[in-house]
Amino acid sequence: MPPNQHPIAATLWMAGAIASFSAMAVAGRMVSGVHDTFEIMAWRSLVGLGIVGVWAVLAGRLAEIRGDRLGRHMVRNLCHFIGQNLWFWALAVIPLAQVIALEFTSPIWVILLSPLLLGERITAARAVSTVLGFAGILIVARPDFAQVDMGVLAAAGSAIFFAASIILTKTLTRHESVVSIMFWLTLMQAILGLACTFADGRAVWPTPVSGFWLALIGLSGLGAHLCLTQALSLASAGFVVTVDFLRLPVFVLLGMILFSEPLDALVIVGGGVILLANWISIRAAGRASRPQDAR
């Protein structure tokens, strides 16, 4: 592993990402009956753009915002915009556990594409942890693929676009600062969201209640991407998405507590398998990051 890889620090950043994604999922479910996904994305991005702008000014980091890779930013943000809209729509129509189970097929795509697009190796430990993590997800969520509906298709489609977004984010972290990545993320997605919101000539303005949830979506969405981008700058894409498997048991618990979604013994078993997968990945990454003995 290259010397700039820091798996423990990346894991801590991913803990922040998991907390932020969880808040965004709950807020998205709460507001789904009032606003469509394009409106949610537009307001989320506008809130995020304001925060990023203030942050860049106060921190004196406006000069870090660069425009020499706008094409790559656009492709990355278009992939994420499509994936996020599909994800928000799926949240409203199928259980949280099923959404996350289908979303988490994206690590398989990331790990398979990383050698081609990022030059990363698929180590034995990473392969084992990925297979174990995905097995744990299937044990917990047990998605019913025999009766495919539009919600399932939306969640499955979001996984592919999220995988492409993760790969492109990793390539951007090699050349761009977090401020630049987050600025172009929020600006481009605000434009896309507003264009899609007003395309049909109809838009629902936030109420006091929905405005609170939309603000939370904006804050948590920005926090999630900040944490994810930092994690990707500290460790490989394959390692980061493996740690992200921990999001599943968190979402299952939230679904049980907030939305009366069932919890059974297989959830505990699957969560244990996921934790084992993360332990294998973190342990292997930690060993690889230690200095080798002189030969």
C-alpha positions in Angstrom: 0.0 0.0 0.0 1.4 3.5 -0.8 2.7 5.6 2.1 -0.2 8.0 1.9 -2.7 5.3 2.8 -4.1 5.7 6.4 -6.8 3.0 7.0 -7.6 3.9 10.6 -8.1 7.6 9.8 -10.2 6.6 6.7 -12.3 4.4 9.0 -13.0 7.3 11.3 -14.0 9.5 8.4 -16.3 6.7 7.2 -18.0 6.6 10.6 -19.0 10.3 10.0 -20.2 9.4 6.5 -22.4 6.6 7.9 -23.9 8.9 10.5 -24.6 11.5 7.8 -26.1 9.0 5.3 -28.3 7.7 8.1 -29.7 11.2 8.9 -30.2 11.8 5.2 -32.1 8.6 4.7 -34.5 9.3 7.6 -35.1 12.9 6.4 -35.6 11.6 2.8 -38.3 9.2 4.0 -40.0 11.9 6.1 -40.2 14.4 3.2 -41.0 12.0 0.4 -44.7 12.5 0.6 -44.4 16.2 0.0 -41.6 16.7 -2.5 -40.4 14.7 -5.5 -36.8 13.5 -5.8 -35.8 16.4 -8.1 -37.0 19.0 -5.5 -35.2 17.1 -2.7 -32.0 17.2 -4.7 -32.3 20.8 -5.7 -32.8 22.0 -2.1 -30.2 19.7 -0.8 -27.6 21.0 -3.2 -28.6 24.7 -2.6 -28.1 24.3 1.1 -24.8 22.5 0.5 -23.6 25.2 -1.9 -24.2 27.9 0.6 -22.3 26.1 3.3 -19.4 25.3 1.0 -19.2 28.9 -0.2 -19.1 30.2 3.4 -16.6 27.6 4.4 -14.3 28.4 1.5 -14.5 32.2 2.2 -13.9 31.9 5.9 -11.1 29.4 5.6 -9.4 31.4 2.8 -9.6 28.5 0.4 -11.5 30.0 -2.6 -8.3 29.7 -4.6 -8.5 25.9 -4.3 -11.6 25.9 -6.5 -10.3 25.0 -9.9 -11.9 24.6 -13.3 -9.4 22.6 -15.3 -11.2 19.3 -14.8 -14.8 20.4 -15.3 -15.5 17.5 -17.7 -14.6 14.9 -15.1 -16.5 16.8 -12.4 -19.6 16.9 -14.6 -19.5 13.2 -15.4 -19.0 12.4 -11.7 -21.8 14.6 -10.6 -24.2 13.5 -13.3 -23.6 9.9 -12.2 -24.2 10.8 -8.6 -27.2 12.9 -9.4 -28.9 10.0 -11.2 -28.0 7.5 -8.5 -29.1 9.8 -5.7 -32.5 10.5 -7.4 -33.0 6.8 -7.8 -32.0 6.2 -4.2 -34.4 8.8 -2.8 -37.3 7.4 -4.9 -36.6 3.9 -3.7 -36.5 5.0 0.0 -40.2 6.0 -0.4 -41.5 2.7 -1.8 -39.4 -0.2 -0.4 -38.0 -0.9 3.1 -34.7 0.7 4.2 -33.0 -2.6 4.5 -33.9 -3.6 1.0 -32.7 -0.2 -0.4 -29.3 -0.6 1.3 -28.9 -4.3 0.4 -29.3 -3.3 -3.3 -27.2 -0.2 -3.0 -24.4 -2.2 -1.5 -23.9 -4.1 -4.7 -22.0 -1.0 -5.7 -18.8 -2.2 -3.8 -18.7 -5.2 -6.1 -18.6 -2.9 -9.1 -16.0 -0.6 -7.4 -13.7 -3.4 -6.5 -14.0 -5.0 -10.0 -13.4 -1.6 -11.8 -10.7 -0.3 -9.5 -7.9 -2.3 -11.1 -8.9 -1.0 -14.5 -9.6 2.7 -13.6 -7.5 3.3 -10.5 -4.7 0.8 -10.8 -5.5 -0.8 -7.5 -4.9 -4.5 -6.7 -7.6 -6.9 -5.7 -5.8 -8.5 -2.7 -7.0 -11.8 -1.3 -8.1 -10.1 1.9 -10.1 -7.5 0.0 -11.7 -10.2 -2.1 -12.6 -12.2 1.0 -13.9 -9.2 2.9 -16.0 -8.1 0.0 -17.6 -11.5 -0.5 -18.3 -11.8 3.3 -19.7 -8.3 3.4 -22.1 -8.9 0.5 -23.1 -12.2 2.0 -23.9 -10.5 5.3 -26.1 -7.9 3.4 -28.1 -10.7 1.7 -28.6 -12.4 5.1 -29.9 -9.2 6.7 -32.1 -7.8 3.9 -33.0 -11.0 1.9 -34.3 -9.0 -1.1 -37.0 -10.7 -3.0 -35.6 -10.8 -6.6 -38.4 -13.1 -7.7 -40.9 -10.2 -7.6 -39.0 -7.3 -9.1 -40.8 -3.9 -8.8 -39.8 -0.4 -9.8 -38.5 0.4 -6.3 -36.2 -2.6 -6.5 -35.0 -1.6 -10.0 -34.4 2.0 -8.8 -32.3 0.9 -5.8 -30.3 -1.5 -8.0 -29.7 1.2 -10.6 -28.5 3.6 -8.0 -25.8 1.1 -7.0 -24.3 1.2 -10.5 -24.3 5.0 -10.6 -22.9 5.3 -7.1 -20.0 2.9 -8.0 -19.1 5.2 -11.0 -19.3 8.2 -8.7 -17.0 6.6 -6.1 -14.4 5.7 -8.8 -14.5 9.2 -10.3 -14.2 10.8 -6.8 -11.1 8.8 -6.1 -9.5 10.0 -9.4 -10.4 13.6 -8.5 -8.8 13.3 -5.0 -5.5 12.8 -6.7 -5.5 16.3 -8.1 -8.3 18.3 -6.5 -8.9 19.6 -2.9 -12.0 18.7 -0.9 -13.2 22.3 -1.2 -13.0 22.1 -5.0 -14.7 18.7 -5.2 -17.5 19.8 -2.8 -18.0 23.2 -4.6 -18.5 21.6 -8.0 -20.7 18.8 -6.5 -23.2 21.2 -5.0 -23.2 23.8 -7.8 -23.6 21.3 -10.6 -26.2 19.3 -8.8 -28.1 22.4 -7.8 -28.4 23.3 -11.5 -29.4 19.8 -12.5 -32.0 19.7 -9.6 -33.5 23.1 -10.4 -33.7 22.3 -14.2 -35.5 19.0 -13.5 -37.7 20.6 -10.9 -39.1 23.2 -13.2 -39.1 21.1 -16.4 -42.7 20.2 -15.9 -43.8 23.7 -14.8 -44.7 22.5 -11.3 -42.9 22.9 -8.0 -43.9 22.4 -4.4 -42.4 25.0 -2.1 -41.2 23.9 1.3 -43.5 24.1 4.3 -42.0 24.8 7.8 -41.9 21.0 8.5 -40.6 19.9 5.1 -38.2 22.8 5.1 -36.6 21.4 8.3 -36.2 18.0 6.7 -34.8 19.5 3.5 -32.3 21.5 5.5 -31.2 18.3 7.3 -30.9 16.5 4.0 -28.6 19.3 2.7 -26.5 19.4 5.9 -26.2 15.6 6.2 -25.6 15.1 2.4 -22.8 17.6 2.5 -21.3 16.0 5.6 -21.5 12.6 4.0 -19.7 13.7 0.9 -17.1 15.6 2.9 -16.4 12.5 5.1 -16.4 10.2 2.1 -14.1 12.4 0.1 -11.7 12.6 3.0 -11.8 8.8 3.4 -11.1 8.3 -0.3 -8.1 10.6 0.0 -6.7 8.5 2.8 -7.3 4.9 1.6 -8.2 2.9 -1.5 -11.7 2.9 -2.9 -12.0 -0.9 -2.3 -11.1 -0.4 1.4 -13.5 2.6 1.8 -16.5 0.8 0.4 -15.9 -2.3 2.5 -16.0 -0.1 5.7 -19.2 1.4 4.3 -20.8 -2.1 4.8 -21.4 -1.0 8.4 -24.1 1.3 7.2 -26.5 -1.6 6.7 -27.0 -2.7 10.4 -27.4 1.0 11.2 -30.1 1.4 8.6 -31.9 -1.8 9.7 -32.0 -0.5 13.3 -33.4 2.9 12.1 -36.0 1.2 10.1 -37.1 -0.9 13.0 -37.2 2.0 15.5 -38.6 4.8 13.3 -40.7 3.0 10.7 -41.7 -0.3 12.4 -39.7 -2.4 9.9 -39.1 -6.0 11.3 -36.0 -7.1 13.0 -35.2 -10.8 13.4 -32.3 -13.1 14.3 -30.9 -13.2 10.8 -30.3 -9.4 11.0 -28.0 -10.1 14.0 -26.2 -12.9 12.1 -25.8 -10.8 9.0 -24.5 -7.9 11.0 -21.9 -10.1 12.6 -20.8 -11.3 9.1 -20.5 -7.7 8.0 -18.4 -6.8 11.1 -16.1 -9.7 10.4 -15.6 -8.5 6.8 -14.7 -5.1 8.0 -12.3 -6.5 10.6 -10.5 -8.5 7.9 -10.2 -5.5 5.6 -9.0 -3.1 8.3 -6.5 -5.7 9.7 -5.1 -6.4 6.2 -4.8 -2.7 5.4 -3.1 -1.9 8.7 -0.5 -4.6 8.1 0.1 -3.4 4.5 0.6 0.2 5.7 3.4 -0.6 8.2 7.0 0.0 7.0 8.6 -3.1 5.7 11.8 -4.4 7.3 15.0 -3.6 5.5 16.2 -6.4 3.3 
